[in-house]
Amino acid sequence: MLNVLKKSEHCVKLCAALEKSENYQKFIKYRDKVLALGNDSLEKTIAIAVSLCLVCAVLVSFGAVALKPLQAYNKALDMKQNILDVAGLLEDGKDIDAAFAEKIEAKIVNLETGEYVDGINAEEYDQRKAAKDPAQSVVIPKEKDIAHIRVKAKLAKVFLVKEGNAIKSIILPVNGYGLWSTLYGFLSIDPDGQTVQSINFYDQAETPGLGGEVVNPKWRALWKGKKIYAETDQPSFDKGTIEEADIGEPALALIKGVVDNDKPGSQYQVDGLAGATLTSTGVTNLVRYWTSKEGFARYLSKVRTVKGAKS
Ligand SMILES: Cc1cc2nc3c(=O)[nH]c(=O)nc-3n(C[C@H](O)[C@H](O)[C@H](O)COP(=O)(O)O)c2cc1C
C-alpha cells in the first residue's frame, strides 16, 4: 500500500514537472490553436488523424507488451493440455497445471544415440525453436526427408507419464507435411516402445472435413493398440538387447479405405482419411519418419529392451 502511495506521489511530481516543461507548454498552445480551427480545415483534419494514430499505436504497443506473459502462459498451458489429452489423462474441471506436474515428466533425448541428456532444463527446452537454430539442428538429407520437414533439432523433448516409479506412456513429438501444412502433434506409445496408445495433432491447417479430420476423436481412436515395428524385424528383441541391425523400419501406415482386422498385418494399419489421401500419406510419412532411426527408433529400441521404460 505504502509502495502504491509512494508511486502515485512520484507520478504527481512527474506530471507537475512535465506541465512546467517548455515543450509541454508549446504542445498545449498548439493543441488549443488546432482545436480553435474550423472542422473543415485541412490542418485540423491531419492533426486529429495523426493524434489518433499515435494514441492507437501507444495502446496497441502497451497491449502487446502487457499481454506477452499471459500469451506465453496460455501457449504453455495449451501444450500441457494436448500432452494430457494424448496420454488419456485430460479430465473435465481438473487443473491442467496440477495434473501435468503430478503425472508427466519431460526428458531430453539425443536422437543420434537414443540416450537421455542431462544438464538441460527439459521444461524450458523448445524443440520447435531449436529446429530453427542452425547450431542446434541438422539438415535432413533429401532422400531421408520423407516427412518433408527439411531440418530437425538434434535434441528432442519426450514426455513420460508416470505412476509412482513406473512409466505408463512415452509421448513423442512428431511433425511432417500433409497437403497444405506441416502437422505438429504427439504420438503416445506403451512402455513396450512398440504399441500405440494415441495420436493427436495440435497445429495443422489441412482442410476441415477432409485432411482436417486428423483431429476427429473417432479417427484418433482407431490408433489404439496398433503396432509400430513389424515383430519379425526384431530377432534380438527377446535376448534383451536390440542389435543395431534389428532396430528395423516402422511398418505402421494409413491405408486407403477401412482396415480389415481379420487380415494378417492389420495391426500395422490404420484407416486412411476419406477424400484426403494426400494428408493420410503425410501422416504415414511423419509417423514413420519419427519412429525410424532418423527419429526415435534408437531411443525406443533401448526402452523396448528393458521391457518397460525406466526414467
Ligand atoms: C478445396 C479442396 C481441399 C482439399 N483438401 C484436402 C486435404 O486437406 N487433404 C487431402 O489429402 N486432400 C484434400 N483435397 C483433395 C486432394 O486434392 C485429393 O483429391 C485427395 O487427396 C485425393 O484423395 P482420395 O483419393 O481419397 O479421393 C482437397 C481438395 C479440394 C478441392
The ligand as an ORCA input file, in Angstrom:
! r2SCAN-3c Opt
* xyz 0 1
  C     -10.809    -27.464    -51.701
  C     -10.128    -28.789    -51.556
  C      -9.497    -29.083    -50.371
  C      -8.828    -30.300    -50.196
  N      -8.202    -30.586    -49.023
  C      -7.547    -31.751    -48.880
  C      -6.849    -32.046    -47.681
  O      -6.835    -31.302    -46.702
  N      -6.164    -33.213    -47.636
  C      -6.136    -34.104    -48.696
  O      -5.466    -35.123    -48.579
  N      -6.825    -33.840    -49.799
  C      -7.523    -32.700    -49.927
  N      -8.188    -32.445    -51.079
  C      -8.289    -33.488    -52.094
  C      -6.987    -33.691    -52.831
  O      -6.848    -32.698    -53.770
  C      -7.014    -35.069    -53.499
  O      -8.040    -35.091    -54.414
  C      -7.270    -36.127    -52.469
  O      -6.270    -36.119    -51.512
  C      -7.347    -37.497    -53.076
  O      -7.885    -38.319    -52.070
  P      -8.819    -39.565    -52.395
  O      -8.005    -40.430    -53.318
  O      -9.069    -40.200    -51.065
  O     -10.059    -39.023    -53.009
  C      -8.834    -31.226    -51.243
  C      -9.481    -30.931    -52.454
  C     -10.119    -29.724    -52.612
  C     -10.789    -29.435    -53.906
*
